[in-house]
Amino acid sequence: MVRYRSTAHGVDITVQPLYLDEQSDFFERRFVFGYVIRIDNDTDTDVQLLRRHWNIWEDSGKVQEVDGEGVVGKQPLLQPGGSHQYSSFCVLESLSGAMEGYFTMERFNGERFRVHTPRFYLAAQAN
């Protein structure tokens, strides 16, 4: 499986997308893609993930924008050298697309910054 990676402000983001064939339905134009994201804090201070923002492009031309607090209902605090991993999914009407976005993080001293995720590609695969 392909992994995508980006680093900013000492925070490393790794994304691994996958097509969820069993949850998808070709005839209903419902294609489900999962993704696993790992966030590593390579700094010497605590950082907390406050918000996430996604742009989701479908090959059909449809664009979705998703913005909200935390990830899967959590605002994880990452200690120096610590990490957080979570899984989520999106549903497309097209056989393929892409996602890209950013996480808004905050250091212990109140400094906020964004860590952009790499653009990653979603493609339904015949099994």
C-alpha positions in Angstrom: 0.0 0.0 0.0 1.1 3.5 -0.8 1.9 5.8 2.1 2.0 9.6 1.9 4.1 11.8 4.3 4.6 15.4 5.2 6.4 17.3 8.0 6.0 20.8 9.3 6.8 22.5 12.6 8.4 19.3 13.9 5.1 17.3 13.4 5.2 14.4 11.0 2.0 13.2 9.2 1.8 9.8 7.5 -1.3 8.7 5.6 -2.2 5.3 4.3 -5.4 5.1 2.2 -7.3 2.0 1.2 -10.3 1.1 -0.8 -13.1 -0.6 1.2 -14.6 -2.9 -1.4 -17.0 -4.7 0.9 -18.6 -1.4 2.1 -18.8 0.0 -1.5 -21.6 -0.5 -4.0 -20.7 0.0 -7.7 -24.4 0.1 -8.8 -25.3 2.7 -6.2 -22.2 4.8 -7.1 -21.0 4.5 -3.5 -17.3 4.0 -3.1 -15.9 3.9 0.4 -12.3 4.7 1.1 -10.6 4.3 4.5 -7.4 6.0 5.6 -5.1 5.6 8.6 -3.3 8.7 9.8 -0.3 8.7 12.1 0.8 12.0 13.7 4.3 12.0 15.3 5.5 14.9 17.6 9.2 15.2 16.9 9.5 18.4 19.0 10.5 18.9 22.6 7.1 20.3 23.7 3.6 19.0 24.0 1.3 19.7 21.0 -2.4 19.2 20.9 -4.5 18.6 17.8 -7.4 21.0 17.9 -9.1 21.0 14.5 -9.0 19.2 11.1 -9.8 20.5 7.6 -10.2 18.4 4.5 -10.7 19.1 0.8 -12.0 16.1 -1.0 -12.0 16.0 -4.8 -13.9 13.4 -6.9 -13.0 12.6 -10.5 -16.6 13.6 -11.4 -15.7 17.2 -10.5 -17.5 17.2 -7.1 -15.6 18.9 -4.3 -16.4 18.5 -0.6 -15.0 20.5 2.3 -14.9 19.1 5.8 -13.9 21.2 8.8 -14.4 20.5 12.5 -12.9 20.0 16.0 -10.4 17.2 16.6 -10.3 13.8 14.8 -12.9 11.1 15.3 -14.2 13.0 18.4 -10.8 13.5 20.1 -8.3 16.3 20.5 -5.3 14.2 21.3 -2.3 15.7 23.2 1.0 14.4 21.9 3.9 14.6 24.3 7.5 15.1 22.9 8.3 12.0 20.9 4.7 10.8 21.1 2.3 9.8 18.4 -1.4 9.4 17.7 -2.9 7.2 15.1 -6.5 7.0 14.0 -8.6 5.6 11.2 -11.5 7.3 9.3 -13.2 7.1 5.9 -14.9 9.0 3.2 -17.5 8.1 0.7 -17.2 9.1 -3.0 -19.6 8.9 -5.9 -16.7 8.4 -8.3 -14.2 5.5 -8.6 -11.4 7.8 -7.7 -10.4 11.1 -6.1 -8.0 12.8 -3.8 -7.9 14.3 -0.3 -5.7 17.0 1.2 -6.0 19.2 4.2 -4.4 20.3 7.5 -4.5 20.0 11.2 -4.6 23.0 13.5 -2.2 22.3 16.4 -1.4 24.2 19.6 1.8 24.1 21.7 1.7 24.3 25.5 2.6 28.1 25.3 -0.6 28.8 23.3 1.1 29.1 19.9 -1.1 27.7 17.1 0.1 26.4 13.8 -1.1 24.3 10.9 0.4 21.1 9.7 -0.6 20.3 6.2 -1.3 16.7 5.2 0.1 15.4 1.9 -2.4 15.1 -0.9 -3.3 11.5 -1.2 -5.1 9.6 -3.9 -8.1 7.3 -3.6 -8.8 4.7 -6.3 -11.3 1.9 -6.3 -9.7 -1.4 -7.3 -11.2 -4.5 -8.8 -10.8 -7.6 -6.6 
